Amino acid sequence: MGVVTLGVDIGTSGCKTVAVDERGVVVASTMRDYPLYSERPGWSEQDPLDWWNATREGIAALVGELGGAEIAGVGLSGQMHGLVALDDAGRVLRRAILWNDQRCAAECELITAELGGLDALVSLTNNRMLPGFTGGKVRWFRDHEPELYAKMTRLCLPKDYLRYRLTGLLVTDESDASGTGFFDPRTRSWVPEVVEACGATPSMLPRIAGSTEQTGAVLDDIAHELGLPRGVPVFGGGGDAVIQTTSMGIIAPGDVGITLGTAGIVAASTDFCPDNAGARVQVSVGNAPGAWHIMGVSLAAAGAFQWFGEIVAQYAGLERPDFDALTELAAAAPPGSGGLLFLPYLNGERSPHVAPDATAAFVGLTRTHGAPHLARAVIEGAVLNLRRILEEFDELGVPCARIVASGGASRSPLWVQILADVCDREVVTLAAGAEGGAFGAALAAGVGAGLWSDYEQVFAEVEKIARVRPDPDRAGRYDRVYRVHAGLFEQLAGVQAGLATLSAGEEGRA
């Protein structure tokens, strides 16, 4: 099998590990699931020990499949923004608070106010303090769980907890650091005054490395356990939203990547760091030297369809959702779902609206609608929301000649065709596109280990498996649907505010 690199991605739904050969081809992969805990509305947590156990199982299984292949390195990717709190012995203090957790909205407002307001904060970090970011989570932890907080001596991000267990070193990469809220992508460094406002100290923070930089080697006892050779290097990798964009070959202007995963990510690469006045998008350091990453994230894309599938499975008495059957059901409904619209704000929203208290909704439901309409409306609602983010890019002058799609839902011809029709652009998927962040992490390790000189060399070889063009009639229909859908958030703002007040009152009586 020759030389391979391994990529590990700690996602919200599971841990994916892949092996990529010198041609940029995924030659083996594994997936291990673990639970998600949501004990209150807007809360989302996972146990880092579950991540570690899934990683161990995944790597060991992968190594068993590879036979005698030479493993040149390991790259890491993972869900961004999550807070992993460690004590002075490196033990996990509590479940990790995840990227889609919305509990710290008030703390983010306090941090922003204490630093002089949004403009002042953006002048320091080139980003706003979003409720999904790490900074607000640290402040919430300090203010709401002070006894546990007092034991925290180090903090890290999800993928970097794996690095710590693999190498014994606490290191993060520049792209993942960009999503903490207390990092400046222009200077590629922590911002001390923002760190302090968030309730952390510089001593708690990991060292920052580049995505293709070696960040240690697998410890001997761990290598023996997992079947790895001694001294396998571990490379920086990246936050999943950023490195997944890189894994799609988004390395030059013109292409825009859209990730159809649990979240929906619209992202592009630039060779300059834009002035993010008003913080309408997120700006991060890219995975290639001299690159920056522009991104808008909708908190529920394929995750909304997963939710819908779980509801259907529950009432059908199924052990787990049958997403293939559910997708076939959606395909039976007409484009536009017979006038039924879905707002996918199941976990609040980050983009196109910063609205942690937003809730999901079906609008336009009548007795003429059946299960196919509901299923298709969920898909369309998620994709229509992504088009709204794409229009923000257009207003910033970020070009989009075509879309490169990845993420689990990009395996579905229906999802990809709806994406092409809604956005009225050609959509390309890559052979390894559905492997997501794990593929990107393996590529970063390959560049770091010298298998390829740079990412451009990799993508000169990577196979493109589908080119889907928009249908003019459907695109015209969806353009009319979009105009209605895009105005629903503002039109329902009063209802959303009333629901937030009602929910707060119910919690107070609980």
FENNORCOR-V344097 format. One record per residue. RES is the residue in three letters. OMEGA is omega in whole degrees, -180 to 180 (none if undefined). Layout:
# FENNORCOR-V344097
res->[RES & RES]
omega->[OMEGA & OMEGA]
This chain:
# FENNORCOR-V344097
res->[MET & GLY & VAL & VAL & THR & LEU & GLY & VAL & ASP & ILE & GLY & THR & SER & GLY & CYS & LYS & THR & VAL & ALA & VAL & ASP & GLU & ARG & GLY & VAL & VAL & VAL & ALA & SER & THR & MET & ARG & ASP & TYR & PRO & LEU & TYR & SER & GLU & ARG & PRO & GLY & TRP & SER & GLU & GLN & ASP & PRO & LEU & ASP & TRP & TRP & ASN & ALA & THR & ARG & GLU & GLY & ILE & ALA & ALA & LEU & VAL & GLY & GLU & LEU & GLY & GLY & ALA & GLU & ILE & ALA & GLY & VAL & GLY & LEU & SER & GLY & GLN & MET & HIS & GLY & LEU & VAL & ALA & LEU & ASP & ASP & ALA & GLY & ARG & VAL & LEU & ARG & ARG & ALA & ILE & LEU & TRP & ASN & ASP & GLN & ARG & CYS & ALA & ALA & GLU & CYS & GLU & LEU & ILE & THR & ALA & GLU & LEU & GLY & GLY & LEU & ASP & ALA & LEU & VAL & SER & LEU & THR & ASN & ASN & ARG & MET & LEU & PRO & GLY & PHE & THR & GLY & GLY & LYS & VAL & ARG & TRP & PHE & ARG & ASP & HIS & GLU & PRO & GLU & LEU & TYR & ALA & LYS & MET & THR & ARG & LEU & CYS & LEU & PRO & LYS & ASP & TYR & LEU & ARG & TYR & ARG & LEU & THR & GLY & LEU & LEU & VAL & THR & ASP & GLU & SER & ASP & ALA & SER & GLY & THR & GLY & PHE & PHE & ASP & PRO & ARG & THR & ARG & SER & TRP & VAL & PRO & GLU & VAL & VAL & GLU & ALA & CYS & GLY & ALA & THR & PRO & SER & MET & LEU & PRO & ARG & ILE & ALA & GLY & SER & THR & GLU & GLN & THR & GLY & ALA & VAL & LEU & ASP & ASP & ILE & ALA & HIS & GLU & LEU & GLY & LEU & PRO & ARG & GLY & VAL & PRO & VAL & PHE & GLY & GLY & GLY & GLY & ASP & ALA & VAL & ILE & GLN & THR & THR & SER & MET & GLY & ILE & ILE & ALA & PRO & GLY & ASP & VAL & GLY & ILE & THR & LEU & GLY & THR & ALA & GLY & ILE & VAL & ALA & ALA & SER & THR & ASP & PHE & CYS & PRO & ASP & ASN & ALA & GLY & ALA & ARG & VAL & GLN & VAL & SER & VAL & GLY & ASN & ALA & PRO & GLY & ALA & TRP & HIS & ILE & MET & GLY & VAL & SER & LEU & ALA & ALA & ALA & GLY & ALA & PHE & GLN & TRP & PHE & GLY & GLU & ILE & VAL & ALA & GLN & TYR & ALA & GLY & LEU & GLU & ARG & PRO & ASP & PHE & ASP & ALA & LEU & THR & GLU & LEU & ALA & ALA & ALA & ALA & PRO & PRO & GLY & SER & GLY & GLY & LEU & LEU & PHE & LEU & PRO & TYR & LEU & ASN & GLY & GLU & ARG & SER & PRO & HIS & VAL & ALA & PRO & ASP & ALA & THR & ALA & ALA & PHE & VAL & GLY & LEU & THR & ARG & THR & HIS & GLY & ALA & PRO & HIS & LEU & ALA & ARG & ALA & VAL & ILE & GLU & GLY & ALA & VAL & LEU & ASN & LEU & ARG & ARG & ILE & LEU & GLU & GLU & PHE & ASP & GLU & LEU & GLY & VAL & PRO & CYS & ALA & ARG & ILE & VAL & ALA & SER & GLY & GLY & ALA & SER & ARG & SER & PRO & LEU & TRP & VAL & GLN & ILE & LEU & ALA & ASP & VAL & CYS & ASP & ARG & GLU & VAL & VAL & THR & LEU & ALA & ALA & GLY & ALA & GLU & GLY & GLY & ALA & PHE & GLY & ALA & ALA & LEU & ALA & ALA & GLY & VAL & GLY & ALA & GLY & LEU & TRP & SER & ASP & TYR & GLU & GLN & VAL & PHE & ALA & GLU & VAL & GLU & LYS & ILE & ALA & ARG & VAL & ARG & PRO & ASP & PRO & ASP & ARG & ALA & GLY & ARG & TYR & ASP & ARG & VAL & TYR & ARG & VAL & HIS & ALA & GLY & LEU & PHE & GLU & GLN & LEU & ALA & GLY & VAL & GLN & ALA & GLY & LEU & ALA & THR & LEU & SER & ALA & GLY & GLU & GLU & GLY & ARG & ALA]
omega->[177 & -176 & 178 & 167 & 179 & 174 & 179 & 179 & 176 & 179 & 179 & -178 & 180 & 179 & 176 & 173 & 180 & 170 & -177 & -178 & -174 & 177 & -176 & -178 & 175 & -176 & 177 & 179 & 176 & 177 & 177 & -178 & 172 & -173 & 172 & -178 & 178 & -171 & 176 & 177 & 179 & 180 & 179 & -175 & 171 & 180 & 179 & 177 & 174 & 177 & -176 & 179 & 178 & 179 & 179 & -180 & -177 & -180 & -180 & 179 & -179 & 179 & 177 & 179 & -171 & -179 & -175 & -179 & 176 & -179 & -174 & -179 & 178 & 175 & -175 & 174 & 178 & 175 & -175 & 167 & -174 & 179 & 171 & -177 & -177 & 174 & -173 & 175 & -180 & 179 & 179 & -176 & -178 & 173 & 177 & 174 & -166 & -178 & -176 & 176 & -172 & -172 & -169 & -180 & -179 & 179 & 178 & 177 & 178 & 179 & -179 & 180 & -178 & 179 & 174 & 179 & -174 & -178 & 180 & 179 & -180 & 177 & -179 & -172 & -177 & 178 & 172 & 176 & -179 & 178 & 177 & -174 & -177 & -172 & 180 & 178 & 178 & 180 & 178 & 180 & 180 & -172 & -174 & 179 & -171 & -179 & 176 & -180 & -178 & 180 & -176 & 175 & 178 & 173 & 178 & 179 & -172 & -177 & -176 & 169 & 175 & 179 & -180 & -180 & 180 & -170 & -174 & -176 & 176 & -177 & 170 & 177 & -174 & -178 & 179 & 177 & -179 & -178 & 179 & -175 & 178 & 180 & 179 & -179 & 179 & -180 & -180 & -177 & 173 & 179 & -170 & -177 & 177 & 175 & -179 & -180 & 180 & 178 & 179 & 174 & 179 & -178 & 179 & -167 & 179 & 172 & -179 & 179 & 173 & -176 & -178 & -180 & 176 & -176 & -180 & 180 & 180 & 179 & -174 & -177 & 178 & 178 & 180 & -179 & -173 & -179 & 179 & 173 & -180 & 171 & 179 & -178 & 176 & -174 & -172 & -178 & -178 & 171 & -169 & -177 & -179 & -175 & 174 & 175 & 176 & -178 & 177 & -179 & 178 & -176 & 178 & 180 & 178 & 175 & 172 & 179 & 172 & -180 & 179 & 178 & 175 & 170 & 173 & -175 & 174 & -170 & 178 & 179 & 176 & 177 & 175 & 177 & -176 & 173 & -171 & -179 & -178 & 177 & 180 & 176 & 174 & 179 & -180 & 169 & 178 & -179 & 178 & 179 & 177 & -177 & 172 & -171 & 180 & -170 & 166 & -174 & 169 & -169 & 179 & 174 & 174 & 176 & 176 & 178 & 176 & 177 & -179 & 179 & 179 & 177 & 180 & -179 & -179 & -176 & 176 & 180 & 179 & 179 & 178 & -178 & 173 & -173 & 176 & 179 & -180 & 178 & 175 & 177 & 180 & -179 & -180 & 179 & -178 & 173 & -175 & 175 & 177 & 179 & 178 & -179 & 179 & 173 & -168 & -172 & -177 & 179 & -168 & 180 & 177 & -180 & 11 & -179 & 172 & -170 & -177 & -179 & -180 & 179 & -179 & -179 & 163 & 180 & 179 & -176 & 177 & 179 & 179 & -177 & 177 & -178 & 178 & 180 & -180 & -179 & -179 & -180 & 177 & 177 & -177 & -180 & 178 & -177 & 176 & 177 & 179 & 176 & 178 & 176 & 179 & 178 & 173 & 178 & -179 & 179 & 178 & 180 & 177 & -174 & 175 & 177 & 177 & -180 & 171 & -175 & 174 & -177 & -173 & -178 & 178 & 173 & -175 & 176 & -179 & 178 & -176 & 179 & 177 & 177 & 179 & -177 & -179 & -177 & 179 & 178 & 173 & 177 & 178 & 171 & -179 & -179 & -178 & -174 & -178 & 177 & 169 & -173 & 179 & 177 & 179 & 179 & 178 & 177 & 178 & 177 & 180 & 176 & 179 & -178 & 177 & 175 & 175 & -179 & 180 & -179 & -180 & 179 & 179 & -170 & 170 & -176 & -172 & -176 & 172 & -170 & -179 & 172 & -176 & -179 & 179 & 173 & -175 & -179 & 180 & 179 & 178 & 177 & -179 & 177 & 178 & 178 & -178 & -178 & 177 & -177 & -176 & -179 & -174 & -176 & -179 & -178 & -178 & -176 & 180 & 178 & -180 & 179 & 178 & 178 & 179 & 178 & 179 & -180 & 179 & 179 & 179 & 178 & -180 & 180 & -177 & none]
